[in-house]
Every structure is written in C-alpha cells, then in structure tokens.
Amino acid sequence: MDSNTYQMLFDWFAALEGLVYGTFNEGNICDEEPDPEKPIEIAIDDGYYPDPRATLFMQNKGTHILVFDEMYQYRTLEEETV
C-alpha cells in the first residue's frame, strides 16, 4: 500500500493536497495558450460538502490535453457556476 492510500484510509489528520496527483510538479506547467478557433471543454467536480466545486477549462491539442484555467467555488449553486 502506497503512502497516499495509507493516509486516506488510516490517517484522519492527513493533508488532502497532493493525494490525487502525487506526480504533479513544475514540469507540468507551460506557457501554452488555448487556440480560440478550437472547441473548449469543461470538466466539473461538484465535490462533497465541505469540499469545493472544481471546474477545469481544457482543450484537446491532439497529442495532449491543455488545462488552461481552473475555478474553485464554495457554497455556490450550480446555476451560478454555469
């Protein structure tokens, strides 16, 4: 069992940051911009109280997915997000 799984299951005081994307680092950040001529996709995770709703703005670049913006909202109705 890896340390992230152990913390999620047994350590009630574990930090929740970094548990999903443990391999994310500065190398994942780039200056690439979305192409205004191509479709933009939105991914929404409504979370579970008290977690926030997370919204990602993405574009399929063919060889990779560019996530170019993100938004986190607490205590917000779906209608307000849309």
PyMOL Python script that loads the backbone (N, CA, C, O; Angstrom):
from pymol import cmd

cmd.read_pdbstr("""\
ATOM      1  N   MET A   1       0.852  -1.176   0.000  1.00  0.00           N
ATOM      2  CA  MET A   1       0.000   0.000   0.000  1.00  0.00           C
ATOM      3  C   MET A   1       0.897   1.239   0.000  1.00  0.00           C
ATOM      4  O   MET A   1       1.790   1.372   0.837  1.00  0.00           O
ATOM      5  N   ASP A   2       0.648   2.143  -0.950  1.00  0.00           N
ATOM      6  CA  ASP A   2       1.479   3.349  -1.003  1.00  0.00           C
ATOM      7  C   ASP A   2       1.078   4.326   0.103  1.00  0.00           C
ATOM      8  O   ASP A   2       0.023   4.177   0.720  1.00  0.00           O
ATOM      9  N   SER A   3       1.922   5.318   0.344  1.00  0.00           N
ATOM     10  CA  SER A   3       1.700   6.234   1.469  1.00  0.00           C
ATOM     11  C   SER A   3       0.437   7.081   1.295  1.00  0.00           C
ATOM     12  O   SER A   3      -0.228   7.399   2.280  1.00  0.00           O
ATOM     13  N   ASN A   4       0.099   7.451   0.058  1.00  0.00           N
ATOM     14  CA  ASN A   4      -1.121   8.243  -0.156  1.00  0.00           C
ATOM     15  C   ASN A   4      -2.367   7.450   0.214  1.00  0.00           C
ATOM     16  O   ASN A   4      -3.268   7.974   0.869  1.00  0.00           O
ATOM     17  N   THR A   5      -2.420   6.186  -0.202  1.00  0.00           N
ATOM     18  CA  THR A   5      -3.562   5.333   0.129  1.00  0.00           C
ATOM     19  C   THR A   5      -3.648   5.124   1.632  1.00  0.00           C
ATOM     20  O   THR A   5      -4.734   5.184   2.208  1.00  0.00           O
ATOM     21  N   TYR A   6      -2.517   4.880   2.265  1.00  0.00           N
ATOM     22  CA  TYR A   6      -2.494   4.692   3.717  1.00  0.00           C
ATOM     23  C   TYR A   6      -3.047   5.927   4.431  1.00  0.00           C
ATOM     24  O   TYR A   6      -3.860   5.808   5.348  1.00  0.00           O
ATOM     25  N   GLN A   7      -2.606   7.104   4.008  1.00  0.00           N
ATOM     26  CA  GLN A   7      -3.078   8.335   4.643  1.00  0.00           C
ATOM     27  C   GLN A   7      -4.580   8.517   4.462  1.00  0.00           C
ATOM     28  O   GLN A   7      -5.271   8.914   5.400  1.00  0.00           O
ATOM     29  N   MET A   8      -5.095   8.229   3.259  1.00  0.00           N
ATOM     30  CA  MET A   8      -6.526   8.392   3.010  1.00  0.00           C
ATOM     31  C   MET A   8      -7.357   7.445   3.873  1.00  0.00           C
ATOM     32  O   MET A   8      -8.440   7.809   4.331  1.00  0.00           O
ATOM     33  N   LEU A   9      -6.849   6.227   4.094  1.00  0.00           N
ATOM     34  CA  LEU A   9      -7.612   5.224   4.831  1.00  0.00           C
ATOM     35  C   LEU A   9      -7.468   5.310   6.343  1.00  0.00           C
ATOM     36  O   LEU A   9      -8.434   5.092   7.073  1.00  0.00           O
ATOM     37  N   PHE A  10      -6.259   5.629   6.820  1.00  0.00           N
ATOM     38  CA  PHE A  10      -5.987   5.485   8.245  1.00  0.00           C
ATOM     39  C   PHE A  10      -5.568   6.755   8.980  1.00  0.00           C
ATOM     40  O   PHE A  10      -5.664   6.803  10.206  1.00  0.00           O
ATOM     41  N   ASP A  11      -5.118   7.759   8.289  1.00  0.00           N
ATOM     42  CA  ASP A  11      -4.636   8.965   8.955  1.00  0.00           C
ATOM     43  C   ASP A  11      -5.671  10.074   8.798  1.00  0.00           C
ATOM     44  O   ASP A  11      -5.686  10.756   7.773  1.00  0.00           O
ATOM     45  N   TRP A  12      -6.523  10.264   9.776  1.00  0.00           N
ATOM     46  CA  TRP A  12      -7.616  11.220   9.693  1.00  0.00           C
ATOM     47  C   TRP A  12      -7.133  12.651   9.642  1.00  0.00           C
ATOM     48  O   TRP A  12      -7.891  13.538   9.249  1.00  0.00           O
ATOM     49  N   PHE A  13      -5.914  12.900  10.020  1.00  0.00           N
ATOM     50  CA  PHE A  13      -5.390  14.261  10.035  1.00  0.00           C
ATOM     51  C   PHE A  13      -4.439  14.508   8.867  1.00  0.00           C
ATOM     52  O   PHE A  13      -3.693  15.488   8.871  1.00  0.00           O
ATOM     53  N   ALA A  14      -4.461  13.640   7.881  1.00  0.00           N
ATOM     54  CA  ALA A  14      -3.579  13.784   6.724  1.00  0.00           C
ATOM     55  C   ALA A  14      -4.038  14.955   5.866  1.00  0.00           C
ATOM     56  O   ALA A  14      -5.232  15.232   5.753  1.00  0.00           O
ATOM     57  N   ALA A  15      -3.083  15.625   5.273  1.00  0.00           N
ATOM     58  CA  ALA A  15      -3.409  16.693   4.328  1.00  0.00           C
ATOM     59  C   ALA A  15      -4.002  16.071   3.078  1.00  0.00           C
ATOM     60  O   ALA A  15      -3.553  15.012   2.639  1.00  0.00           O
ATOM     61  N   LEU A  16      -4.999  16.711   2.503  1.00  0.00           N
ATOM     62  CA  LEU A  16      -5.623  16.193   1.294  1.00  0.00           C
ATOM     63  C   LEU A  16      -4.934  16.677   0.030  1.00  0.00           C
ATOM     64  O   LEU A  16      -5.214  16.172  -1.057  1.00  0.00           O
ATOM     65  N   GLU A  17      -4.052  17.632   0.154  1.00  0.00           N
ATOM     66  CA  GLU A  17      -3.365  18.159  -1.019  1.00  0.00           C
ATOM     67  C   GLU A  17      -2.355  17.143  -1.528  1.00  0.00           C
ATOM     68  O   GLU A  17      -1.652  16.505  -0.745  1.00  0.00           O
ATOM     69  N   GLY A  18      -2.289  16.998  -2.842  1.00  0.00           N
ATOM     70  CA  GLY A  18      -1.289  16.135  -3.445  1.00  0.00           C
ATOM     71  C   GLY A  18      -1.645  14.664  -3.460  1.00  0.00           C
ATOM     72  O   GLY A  18      -0.854  13.855  -3.944  1.00  0.00           O
ATOM     73  N   LEU A  19      -2.812  14.285  -2.944  1.00  0.00           N
ATOM     74  CA  LEU A  19      -3.154  12.873  -2.899  1.00  0.00           C
ATOM     75  C   LEU A  19      -3.609  12.340  -4.251  1.00  0.00           C
ATOM     76  O   LEU A  19      -3.365  11.174  -4.558  1.00  0.00           O
ATOM     77  N   VAL A  20      -4.252  13.149  -5.052  1.00  0.00           N
ATOM     78  CA  VAL A  20      -4.751  12.681  -6.339  1.00  0.00           C
ATOM     79  C   VAL A  20      -3.660  12.723  -7.401  1.00  0.00           C
ATOM     80  O   VAL A  20      -3.493  11.767  -8.159  1.00  0.00           O
ATOM     81  N   TYR A  21      -2.930  13.806  -7.459  1.00  0.00           N
ATOM     82  CA  TYR A  21      -1.888  13.961  -8.465  1.00  0.00           C
ATOM     83  C   TYR A  21      -0.531  14.045  -7.781  1.00  0.00           C
ATOM     84  O   TYR A  21       0.114  15.093  -7.791  1.00  0.00           O
ATOM     85  N   GLY A  22      -0.107  12.949  -7.194  1.00  0.00           N
ATOM     86  CA  GLY A  22       1.149  12.913  -6.458  1.00  0.00           C
ATOM     87  C   GLY A  22       2.373  13.153  -7.314  1.00  0.00           C
ATOM     88  O   GLY A  22       3.423  13.531  -6.795  1.00  0.00           O
ATOM     89  N   THR A  23       2.258  12.938  -8.631  1.00  0.00           N
ATOM     90  CA  THR A  23       3.410  13.129  -9.517  1.00  0.00           C
ATOM     91  C   THR A  23       3.412  14.496 -10.191  1.00  0.00           C
ATOM     92  O   THR A  23       4.304  14.785 -10.990  1.00  0.00           O
ATOM     93  N   PHE A  24       2.429  15.344  -9.885  1.00  0.00           N
ATOM     94  CA  PHE A  24       2.387  16.683 -10.479  1.00  0.00           C
ATOM     95  C   PHE A  24       3.557  17.504  -9.960  1.00  0.00           C
ATOM     96  O   PHE A  24       3.858  17.487  -8.766  1.00  0.00           O
ATOM     97  N   ASN A  25       4.226  18.234 -10.879  1.00  0.00           N
ATOM     98  CA  ASN A  25       5.350  19.083 -10.472  1.00  0.00           C
ATOM     99  C   ASN A  25       5.452  20.269 -11.428  1.00  0.00           C
ATOM    100  O   ASN A  25       4.634  20.405 -12.337  1.00  0.00           O
ATOM    101  N   GLU A  26       6.432  21.109 -11.230  1.00  0.00           N
ATOM    102  CA  GLU A  26       6.614  22.319 -12.048  1.00  0.00           C
ATOM    103  C   GLU A  26       6.787  21.997 -13.535  1.00  0.00           C
ATOM    104  O   GLU A  26       6.493  22.840 -14.382  1.00  0.00           O
ATOM    105  N   GLY A  27       7.256  20.794 -13.863  1.00  0.00           N
ATOM    106  CA  GLY A  27       7.422  20.398 -15.260  1.00  0.00           C
ATOM    107  C   GLY A  27       6.103  20.288 -16.005  1.00  0.00           C
ATOM    108  O   GLY A  27       6.091  20.280 -17.236  1.00  0.00           O
ATOM    109  N   ASN A  28       4.993  20.205 -15.282  1.00  0.00           N
ATOM    110  CA  ASN A  28       3.678  20.129 -15.906  1.00  0.00           C
ATOM    111  C   ASN A  28       3.135  21.501 -16.295  1.00  0.00           C
ATOM    112  O   ASN A  28       2.108  21.580 -16.968  1.00  0.00           O
ATOM    113  N   ILE A  29       3.791  22.568 -15.893  1.00  0.00           N
ATOM    114  CA  ILE A  29       3.317  23.926 -16.153  1.00  0.00           C
ATOM    115  C   ILE A  29       3.991  24.474 -17.407  1.00  0.00           C
ATOM    116  O   ILE A  29       5.206  24.360 -17.565  1.00  0.00           O
ATOM    117  N   CYS A  30       3.193  25.074 -18.302  1.00  0.00           N
ATOM    118  CA  CYS A  30       3.739  25.610 -19.547  1.00  0.00           C
ATOM    119  C   CYS A  30       3.085  26.960 -19.854  1.00  0.00           C
ATOM    120  O   CYS A  30       2.138  27.373 -19.185  1.00  0.00           O
ATOM    121  N   ASP A  31       3.605  27.633 -20.871  1.00  0.00           N
ATOM    122  CA  ASP A  31       3.074  28.937 -21.289  1.00  0.00           C
ATOM    123  C   ASP A  31       2.099  28.812 -22.456  1.00  0.00           C
ATOM    124  O   ASP A  31       1.665  29.824 -23.007  1.00  0.00           O
ATOM    125  N   GLU A  32       1.751  27.591 -22.838  1.00  0.00           N
ATOM    126  CA  GLU A  32       0.884  27.363 -23.991  1.00  0.00           C
ATOM    127  C   GLU A  32      -0.503  27.965 -23.757  1.00  0.00           C
ATOM    128  O   GLU A  32      -1.049  27.882 -22.657  1.00  0.00           O
ATOM    129  N   GLU A  33      -1.058  28.565 -24.795  1.00  0.00           N
ATOM    130  CA  GLU A  33      -2.380  29.188 -24.729  1.00  0.00           C
ATOM    131  C   GLU A  33      -3.377  28.343 -25.524  1.00  0.00           C
ATOM    132  O   GLU A  33      -2.980  27.639 -26.452  1.00  0.00           O
ATOM    133  N   PRO A  34      -4.658  28.403 -25.175  1.00  0.00           N
ATOM    134  CA  PRO A  34      -5.657  27.689 -25.966  1.00  0.00           C
ATOM    135  C   PRO A  34      -5.835  28.343 -27.334  1.00  0.00           C
ATOM    136  O   PRO A  34      -5.635  29.547 -27.491  1.00  0.00           O
ATOM    137  N   ASP A  35      -6.213  27.536 -28.313  1.00  0.00           N
ATOM    138  CA  ASP A  35      -6.477  28.021 -29.665  1.00  0.00           C
ATOM    139  C   ASP A  35      -7.923  28.525 -29.713  1.00  0.00           C
ATOM    140  O   ASP A  35      -8.846  27.735 -29.516  1.00  0.00           O
ATOM    141  N   PRO A  36      -8.143  29.822 -29.969  1.00  0.00           N
ATOM    142  CA  PRO A  36      -9.513  30.355 -29.971  1.00  0.00           C
ATOM    143  C   PRO A  36     -10.390  29.780 -31.083  1.00  0.00           C
ATOM    144  O   PRO A  36     -11.612  29.927 -31.038  1.00  0.00           O
ATOM    145  N   GLU A  37      -9.789  29.129 -32.078  1.00  0.00           N
ATOM    146  CA  GLU A  37     -10.541  28.534 -33.183  1.00  0.00           C
ATOM    147  C   GLU A  37     -11.009  27.114 -32.868  1.00  0.00           C
ATOM    148  O   GLU A  37     -11.816  26.556 -33.612  1.00  0.00           O
ATOM    149  N   LYS A  38     -10.524  26.528 -31.791  1.00  0.00           N
ATOM    150  CA  LYS A  38     -10.855  25.138 -31.443  1.00  0.00           C
ATOM    151  C   LYS A  38     -11.812  25.107 -30.256  1.00  0.00           C
ATOM    152  O   LYS A  38     -11.868  26.054 -29.471  1.00  0.00           O
ATOM    153  N   PRO A  39     -12.568  24.008 -30.128  1.00  0.00           N
ATOM    154  CA  PRO A  39     -13.517  23.894 -29.011  1.00  0.00           C
ATOM    155  C   PRO A  39     -12.820  23.862 -27.649  1.00  0.00           C
ATOM    156  O   PRO A  39     -11.688  23.398 -27.517  1.00  0.00           O
ATOM    157  N   ILE A  40     -13.523  24.363 -26.662  1.00  0.00           N
ATOM    158  CA  ILE A  40     -13.057  24.324 -25.276  1.00  0.00           C
ATOM    159  C   ILE A  40     -13.975  23.372 -24.520  1.00  0.00           C
ATOM    160  O   ILE A  40     -15.193  23.401 -24.695  1.00  0.00           O
ATOM    161  N   GLU A  41     -13.386  22.534 -23.683  1.00  0.00           N
ATOM    162  CA  GLU A  41     -14.144  21.584 -22.883  1.00  0.00           C
ATOM    163  C   GLU A  41     -14.084  21.998 -21.417  1.00  0.00           C
ATOM    164  O   GLU A  41     -13.112  22.601 -20.964  1.00  0.00           O
ATOM    165  N   ILE A  42     -15.127  21.666 -20.700  1.00  0.00           N
ATOM    166  CA  ILE A  42     -15.207  21.997 -19.280  1.00  0.00           C
ATOM    167  C   ILE A  42     -15.433  20.708 -18.504  1.00  0.00           C
ATOM    168  O   ILE A  42     -16.274  19.890 -18.877  1.00  0.00           O
ATOM    169  N   ALA A  43     -14.683  20.532 -17.431  1.00  0.00           N
ATOM    170  CA  ALA A  43     -14.876  19.393 -16.527  1.00  0.00           C
ATOM    171  C   ALA A  43     -15.247  19.951 -15.163  1.00  0.00           C
ATOM    172  O   ALA A  43     -14.593  20.860 -14.652  1.00  0.00           O
ATOM    173  N   ILE A  44     -16.310  19.394 -14.575  1.00  0.00           N
ATOM    174  CA  ILE A  44     -16.785  19.887 -13.283  1.00  0.00           C
ATOM    175  C   ILE A  44     -16.828  18.741 -12.281  1.00  0.00           C
ATOM    176  O   ILE A  44     -17.388  17.679 -12.555  1.00  0.00           O
ATOM    177  N   ASP A  45     -16.232  18.971 -11.123  1.00  0.00           N
ATOM    178  CA  ASP A  45     -16.320  18.041  -9.996  1.00  0.00           C
ATOM    179  C   ASP A  45     -17.079  18.776  -8.900  1.00  0.00           C
ATOM    180  O   ASP A  45     -16.566  19.729  -8.314  1.00  0.00           O
ATOM    181  N   ASP A  46     -18.295  18.333  -8.626  1.00  0.00           N
ATOM    182  CA  ASP A  46     -19.123  19.027  -7.643  1.00  0.00           C
ATOM    183  C   ASP A  46     -18.633  18.871  -6.217  1.00  0.00           C
ATOM    184  O   ASP A  46     -19.141  19.533  -5.312  1.00  0.00           O
ATOM    185  N   GLY A  47     -17.658  18.008  -6.005  1.00  0.00           N
ATOM    186  CA  GLY A  47     -17.148  17.847  -4.651  1.00  0.00           C
ATOM    187  C   GLY A  47     -18.202  17.244  -3.741  1.00  0.00           C
ATOM    188  O   GLY A  47     -19.241  16.776  -4.206  1.00  0.00           O
ATOM    189  N   TYR A  48     -17.938  17.257  -2.467  1.00  0.00           N
ATOM    190  CA  TYR A  48     -18.868  16.754  -1.462  1.00  0.00           C
ATOM    191  C   TYR A  48     -18.647  17.587  -0.227  1.00  0.00           C
ATOM    192  O   TYR A  48     -17.512  17.720   0.231  1.00  0.00           O
ATOM    193  N   TYR A  49     -19.698  18.150   0.322  1.00  0.00           N
ATOM    194  CA  TYR A  49     -19.564  19.101   1.421  1.00  0.00           C
ATOM    195  C   TYR A  49     -18.569  18.592   2.445  1.00  0.00           C
ATOM    196  O   TYR A  49     -18.691  17.440   2.860  1.00  0.00           O
ATOM    197  N   PRO A  50     -17.599  19.369   2.879  1.00  0.00           N
ATOM    198  CA  PRO A  50     -17.409  20.793   2.632  1.00  0.00           C
ATOM    199  C   PRO A  50     -16.447  21.094   1.480  1.00  0.00           C
ATOM    200  O   PRO A  50     -15.987  22.227   1.344  1.00  0.00           O
ATOM    201  N   ASP A  51     -16.142  20.098   0.656  1.00  0.00           N
ATOM    202  CA  ASP A  51     -15.192  20.321  -0.435  1.00  0.00           C
ATOM    203  C   ASP A  51     -15.782  21.253  -1.489  1.00  0.00           C
ATOM    204  O   ASP A  51     -16.998  21.293  -1.672  1.00  0.00           O
ATOM    205  N   PRO A  52     -14.931  21.995  -2.177  1.00  0.00           N
ATOM    206  CA  PRO A  52     -15.434  22.946  -3.172  1.00  0.00           C
ATOM    207  C   PRO A  52     -15.804  22.264  -4.483  1.00  0.00           C
ATOM    208  O   PRO A  52     -15.421  21.124  -4.744  1.00  0.00           O
ATOM    209  N   ARG A  53     -16.550  22.986  -5.288  1.00  0.00           N
ATOM    210  CA  ARG A  53     -16.773  22.567  -6.670  1.00  0.00           C
ATOM    211  C   ARG A  53     -15.544  23.015  -7.452  1.00  0.00           C
ATOM    212  O   ARG A  53     -15.118  24.165  -7.348  1.00  0.00           O
ATOM    213  N   ALA A  54     -14.982  22.105  -8.230  1.00  0.00           N
ATOM    214  CA  ALA A  54     -13.811  22.423  -9.048  1.00  0.00           C
ATOM    215  C   ALA A  54     -14.223  22.386 -10.514  1.00  0.00           C
ATOM    216  O   ALA A  54     -14.870  21.438 -10.958  1.00  0.00           O
ATOM    217  N   THR A  55     -13.850  23.410 -11.257  1.00  0.00           N
ATOM    218  CA  THR A  55     -14.139  23.482 -12.686  1.00  0.00           C
ATOM    219  C   THR A  55     -12.828  23.681 -13.430  1.00  0.00           C
ATOM    220  O   THR A  55     -12.062  24.596 -13.126  1.00  0.00           O
ATOM    221  N   LEU A  56     -12.575  22.811 -14.414  1.00  0.00           N
ATOM    222  CA  LEU A  56     -11.372  22.920 -15.244  1.00  0.00           C
ATOM    223  C   LEU A  56     -11.778  23.323 -16.651  1.00  0.00           C
ATOM    224  O   LEU A  56     -12.778  22.834 -17.176  1.00  0.00           O
ATOM    225  N   PHE A  57     -11.018  24.200 -17.254  1.00  0.00           N
ATOM    226  CA  PHE A  57     -11.219  24.631 -18.631  1.00  0.00           C
ATOM    227  C   PHE A  57     -10.074  24.044 -19.448  1.00  0.00           C
ATOM    228  O   PHE A  57      -8.904  24.321 -19.183  1.00  0.00           O
ATOM    229  N   MET A  58     -10.424  23.224 -20.454  1.00  0.00           N
ATOM    230  CA  MET A  58      -9.414  22.427 -21.155  1.00  0.00           C
ATOM    231  C   MET A  58      -9.600  22.507 -22.667  1.00  0.00           C
ATOM    232  O   MET A  58     -10.648  22.903 -23.176  1.00  0.00           O
ATOM    233  N   GLN A  59      -8.528  22.110 -23.360  1.00  0.00           N
ATOM    234  CA  GLN A  59      -8.590  22.000 -24.810  1.00  0.00           C
ATOM    235  C   GLN A  59      -7.758  20.802 -25.240  1.00  0.00           C
ATOM    236  O   GLN A  59      -6.625  20.622 -24.795  1.00  0.00           O
ATOM    237  N   ASN A  60      -8.349  19.976 -26.123  1.00  0.00           N
ATOM    238  CA  ASN A  60      -7.635  18.821 -26.664  1.00  0.00           C
ATOM    239  C   ASN A  60      -6.711  19.312 -27.770  1.00  0.00           C
ATOM    240  O   ASN A  60      -7.171  19.838 -28.784  1.00  0.00           O
ATOM    241  N   LYS A  61      -5.411  19.140 -27.574  1.00  0.00           N
ATOM    242  CA  LYS A  61      -4.422  19.613 -28.539  1.00  0.00           C
ATOM    243  C   LYS A  61      -3.976  18.510 -29.499  1.00  0.00           C
ATOM    244  O   LYS A  61      -3.056  18.718 -30.291  1.00  0.00           O
ATOM    245  N   GLY A  62      -4.613  17.347 -29.437  1.00  0.00           N
ATOM    246  CA  GLY A  62      -4.248  16.247 -30.319  1.00  0.00           C
ATOM    247  C   GLY A  62      -3.263  15.288 -29.675  1.00  0.00           C
ATOM    248  O   GLY A  62      -3.493  14.079 -29.643  1.00  0.00           O
ATOM    249  N   THR A  63      -2.170  15.827 -29.164  1.00  0.00           N
ATOM    250  CA  THR A  63      -1.161  14.990 -28.506  1.00  0.00           C
ATOM    251  C   THR A  63      -1.235  15.090 -26.989  1.00  0.00           C
ATOM    252  O   THR A  63      -0.624  14.289 -26.281  1.00  0.00           O
ATOM    253  N   HIS A  64      -1.976  16.066 -26.490  1.00  0.00           N
ATOM    254  CA  HIS A  64      -2.104  16.265 -25.046  1.00  0.00           C
ATOM    255  C   HIS A  64      -3.335  17.121 -24.757  1.00  0.00           C
ATOM    256  O   HIS A  64      -3.909  17.743 -25.650  1.00  0.00           O
ATOM    257  N   ILE A  65      -3.716  17.132 -23.496  1.00  0.00           N
ATOM    258  CA  ILE A  65      -4.825  17.971 -23.042  1.00  0.00           C
ATOM    259  C   ILE A  65      -4.234  19.178 -22.323  1.00  0.00           C
ATOM    260  O   ILE A  65      -3.445  19.029 -21.390  1.00  0.00           O
ATOM    261  N   LEU A  66      -4.616  20.362 -22.758  1.00  0.00           N
ATOM    262  CA  LEU A  66      -4.157  21.594 -22.125  1.00  0.00           C
ATOM    263  C   LEU A  66      -5.223  22.062 -21.137  1.00  0.00           C
ATOM    264  O   LEU A  66      -6.340  22.389 -21.537  1.00  0.00           O
ATOM    265  N   VAL A  67      -4.884  22.096 -19.861  1.00  0.00           N
ATOM    266  CA  VAL A  67      -5.756  22.690 -18.843  1.00  0.00           C
ATOM    267  C   VAL A  67      -5.250  24.111 -18.662  1.00  0.00           C
ATOM    268  O   VAL A  67      -4.167  24.329 -18.119  1.00  0.00           O
ATOM    269  N   PHE A  68      -6.041  25.083 -19.122  1.00  0.00           N
ATOM    270  CA  PHE A  68      -5.541  26.458 -19.130  1.00  0.00           C
ATOM    271  C   PHE A  68      -6.162  27.353 -18.061  1.00  0.00           C
ATOM    272  O   PHE A  68      -5.737  28.495 -17.885  1.00  0.00           O
ATOM    273  N   ASP A  69      -7.166  26.841 -17.346  1.00  0.00           N
ATOM    274  CA  ASP A  69      -7.723  27.623 -16.245  1.00  0.00           C
ATOM    275  C   ASP A  69      -8.464  26.686 -15.304  1.00  0.00           C
ATOM    276  O   ASP A  69      -8.870  25.589 -15.685  1.00  0.00           O
ATOM    277  N   GLU A  70      -8.630  27.134 -14.082  1.00  0.00           N
ATOM    278  CA  GLU A  70      -9.377  26.368 -13.087  1.00  0.00           C
ATOM    279  C   GLU A  70     -10.123  27.334 -12.178  1.00  0.00           C
ATOM    280  O   GLU A  70      -9.725  28.485 -12.003  1.00  0.00           O
ATOM    281  N   MET A  71     -11.215  26.836 -11.603  1.00  0.00           N
ATOM    282  CA  MET A  71     -12.016  27.676 -10.721  1.00  0.00           C
ATOM    283  C   MET A  71     -12.519  26.804  -9.573  1.00  0.00           C
ATOM    284  O   MET A  71     -13.005  25.694  -9.793  1.00  0.00           O
ATOM    285  N   TYR A  72     -12.398  27.309  -8.363  1.00  0.00           N
ATOM    286  CA  TYR A  72     -12.903  26.612  -7.180  1.00  0.00           C
ATOM    287  C   TYR A  72     -13.948  27.494  -6.523  1.00  0.00           C
ATOM    288  O   TYR A  72     -13.740  28.695  -6.353  1.00  0.00           O
ATOM    289  N   GLN A  73     -15.084  26.888  -6.151  1.00  0.00           N
ATOM    290  CA  GLN A  73     -16.160  27.648  -5.528  1.00  0.00           C
ATOM    291  C   GLN A  73     -16.704  26.889  -4.318  1.00  0.00           C
ATOM    292  O   GLN A  73     -16.908  25.676  -4.370  1.00  0.00           O
ATOM    293  N   TYR A  74     -16.933  27.616  -3.239  1.00  0.00           N
ATOM    294  CA  TYR A  74     -17.561  27.064  -2.045  1.00  0.00           C
ATOM    295  C   TYR A  74     -18.974  27.619  -1.936  1.00  0.00           C
ATOM    296  O   TYR A  74     -19.223  28.775  -2.279  1.00  0.00           O
ATOM    297  N   ARG A  75     -19.884  26.802  -1.464  1.00  0.00           N
ATOM    298  CA  ARG A  75     -21.255  27.244  -1.187  1.00  0.00           C
ATOM    299  C   ARG A  75     -21.856  28.023  -2.353  1.00  0.00           C
ATOM    300  O   ARG A  75     -22.386  29.120  -2.181  1.00  0.00           O
ATOM    301  N   THR A  76     -21.761  27.437  -3.529  1.00  0.00           N
ATOM    302  CA  THR A  76     -22.248  28.086  -4.743  1.00  0.00           C
ATOM    303  C   THR A  76     -23.209  27.143  -5.463  1.00  0.00           C
ATOM    304  O   THR A  76     -22.913  25.957  -5.608  1.00  0.00           O
ATOM    305  N   LEU A  77     -24.336  27.646  -5.908  1.00  0.00           N
ATOM    306  CA  LEU A  77     -25.291  26.838  -6.655  1.00  0.00           C
ATOM    307  C   LEU A  77     -24.752  26.537  -8.048  1.00  0.00           C
ATOM    308  O   LEU A  77     -23.962  27.304  -8.599  1.00  0.00           O
ATOM    309  N   GLU A  78     -25.187  25.409  -8.611  1.00  0.00           N
ATOM    310  CA  GLU A  78     -24.761  25.039  -9.965  1.00  0.00           C
ATOM    311  C   GLU A  78     -25.073  26.144 -10.962  1.00  0.00           C
ATOM    312  O   GLU A  78     -24.272  26.428 -11.853  1.00  0.00           O
ATOM    313  N   GLU A  79     -26.240  26.768 -10.813  1.00  0.00           N
ATOM    314  CA  GLU A  79     -26.648  27.820 -11.743  1.00  0.00           C
ATOM    315  C   GLU A  79     -25.667  28.986 -11.735  1.00  0.00           C
ATOM    316  O   GLU A  79     -25.459  29.629 -12.764  1.00  0.00           O
ATOM    317  N   GLU A  80     -25.072  29.260 -10.594  1.00  0.00           N
ATOM    318  CA  GLU A  80     -24.104  30.348 -10.506  1.00  0.00           C
ATOM    319  C   GLU A  80     -22.799  29.978 -11.203  1.00  0.00           C
ATOM    320  O   GLU A  80     -22.140  30.835 -11.792  1.00  0.00           O
ATOM    321  N   THR A  81     -22.430  28.708 -11.137  1.00  0.00           N
ATOM    322  CA  THR A  81     -21.204  28.261 -11.799  1.00  0.00           C
ATOM    323  C   THR A  81     -21.352  28.365 -13.309  1.00  0.00           C
ATOM    324  O   THR A  81     -20.469  28.876 -13.999  1.00  0.00           O
ATOM    325  N   VAL A  82     -22.481  27.874 -13.816  1.00  0.00           N
ATOM    326  CA  VAL A  82     -22.711  27.875 -15.258  1.00  0.00           C
ATOM    327  C   VAL A  82     -22.855  29.298 -15.736  1.00  0.00           C
ATOM    328  O   VAL A  82     -23.056  29.532 -16.928  1.00  0.00           O
TER     329      VAL A  82
END
""", "prot")
cmd.dss("prot")
cmd.show_as("cartoon", "prot")
cmd.util.cbc("prot")
cmd.orient("prot")
